[in-house]
Amino acid sequence: MVFKLLCATDGSKSAQQAITFSVNLAKKENASLTFLNVNGVSPERASRTHFWDQEILDAAAIQVHKVLSAAMDSAAKAGLKNVSCVTVSGRNFADAISSYAKEHGMDQIIIGSHGRRGAAAVLLGSVASGVASTAHCPVTIVR
């Protein structure tokens, strides 16, 4: 049975550190690796509002493609073969990541964290801590 890793990425510096960690772990463990990006604005929902137009949605899609392409490039440079990418939609990023991991039988989730503390953590919340509190499997938070 192949060990299945899920690495959540949004293109941030902390996400890049999570990508590096997950690529190294996948290589060491001969695991499969899935890079996941959460789209907070689903095209279906956006089409029902006057705040979003196709140009904005297209720009967002291009950005997601860049983020996932960079992750795939890191995996390819490490010689990983069993790698995939997925984008899911969801308003609550932590729930979207945890749900995907559970539905697809992931064995471990890797996610970056900015390491905010105190008032910043309370005001901004933390996707990483949300994933850690809702996931069905171990979560590695990379800083």
N, C-alpha and C positions, 0 to 999 in steps of 0.2 A: 504494500500500500504506500502511495506517495504522500508525503507530508505536504499539506497545502497552506501556503502563506498568502495573506492579504495585506497589501500595503496601500494605505489611503494617502492620496497626494493631491495637493492643490497648487503646486508650483512655488510655494513659499520656501524660504531657506530651511526652516525646520522640516518641511516635507522632503526636501532634497537630502537631508541627513537621514531621514527614515528610509528613503530609497536606497541610499548607499548601504545602510545597515541590512535592509531586507535582501538586497542583491548578494551581499557577502554571506548572509545566513542561508539563503537558498542554494548558493554554490557549495557551502560547507556541508549542508544536509541533503544535497541532491533533491531539493524540494521543488514543487511547482510554485510559481509566483504569479499573483494577479495584482495588477495596479488598478486601483479604484479611484474615480473622481466623482464627487457628488455635485450635481447640478441643482442649485437652489431654486432655479426658475425653470419649470418645465415648459416646453413650447406650447403644450395644450393650455396651461394656465395663463401663460403670457398672451396668447392669442385672444383671450377674453377681456383684456384690459387695454386701456388707451395709453398706458405708460411704456409699453414695449412695442417695438416694431421689428420687422424682419432684419433690418440692418444691425440692430443691437444683438439680436439672437444669433445672427451669422458671426458677429465679432466674438461673442461668447464661445461659439462652437470652434472657432479658429484657436482661441486661447486654450480650450480644453485639449484640442488636438496637439498643440505645442507642449503642453504639460505632460500628456501621456507619451508623446513621441520621445521627449527627453528621458523619461523613465525607461522606455523600451531601449533606447540607445545605451543607457547605463547597463542594462541587463545583457545586451548583445556584446558589449565590450568585455564583459566578464565571462562570456561564453555560455550563458544560460540559454537553454533551448525551450524549456517548458514554461513559457511566459505568456501572459495575456493581459488585455486591458478591458475595462468596462466603465461605463458611465451610468450612474443611477440618478434619479431625481428624488428630491425630498426637501422638505422645509427644515426638518431637524436632521442636521448632518450626522450627529452621533447615532441616532436611531437608524438612519439609512445605512451607515457602515455596519453596525451590529446586525441589522436584519439581513443584509446581503451575506455577511459571513456565516450566519446561522443557516440560511436557506441553501447555501452552496457548500456546506460542510467544511468550512475553513478550520484549520487546526490552530492558527495563531494570527493575530492582527498586529501589524506594526504601524504606528502613527507618530508623526512629529508633534512637538509641543513647543510653543514659544517660551514656556516656563514662567508665565505671568503669576504673580502672587498678590495677595492682599486685595485692595479695592479693585485693581485692574482685572483680576481673575473673577471677582464677584460681578462686576459690571459687564465684562465682555463674555463671561462664561468660558468654558473650555470643552472643545469637541473631544480632545483626548481623554479628559476625565469622564465625560459622558459615555464614551465608548467603553472605557474601563469598567464603568458601573453597570453597563447593560449587556456586555458581550457574554456569549456562552462559552468562550474559549479564552486562553491567556492573551493578554494585550501587552505589547512592549511599547513603551513611550520613549521616544528618542528625542533628546535635546541637543 
